[in-house]
């Protein structure tokens, strides 16, 4: 909610930012997809209701959303740990260009690299989403505040396999109102 309103509800064309991200996830190899919602969860769910009927989707409500991103990561991991998955891709709602093709390349690289972490690099800039092997879930349960697994990447660079994407726009992160407005204008032109 850094932009004065729920980022997930921001419009992109005829959809919301979250709807675009969820559609990308559904059409990728990700299965299951744990959708963690916090602030205004009911309202957000109502805006993407048709997508929530997809068999891959499991909605989890994070009652501790005010504690930052780490609380949402923990809620998602609690759910996904019950499934026989190799790892978890922490996909953010504010990266609309991270489509199924990007997600699938991350999964393929993770499965073939032998490394416990895969991180994308967009036009030379390291970014998200990061894929963590399930053996690292215990570490991720120790994070706090508005952080993801950055410390783990910093402390153990030898564990990280980088997946390169030439276009820096692929990893665009809509963190400011200005970034969102610029992106929205371009999105509408491109569609």
Secondary structure, 3 states (H helix, E strand, C coil): CCCCCCHHHCEECCEEHHHHHHHHHHCCCCCCEEEEECCCHHHHHHHCHHHHHCCCEEEEECCCHHHCHHHHHHHHHHHHCCCCCCEEEECCCCCCCCCHHHHHHHHHHHHHHCCCEEEEEECCEEEEEEEEEHHHHHHHCCCCCCCCCHHHHHHCHHHEEEEEECCHHHHCCCCCHHHHHHHHHHHHHHC
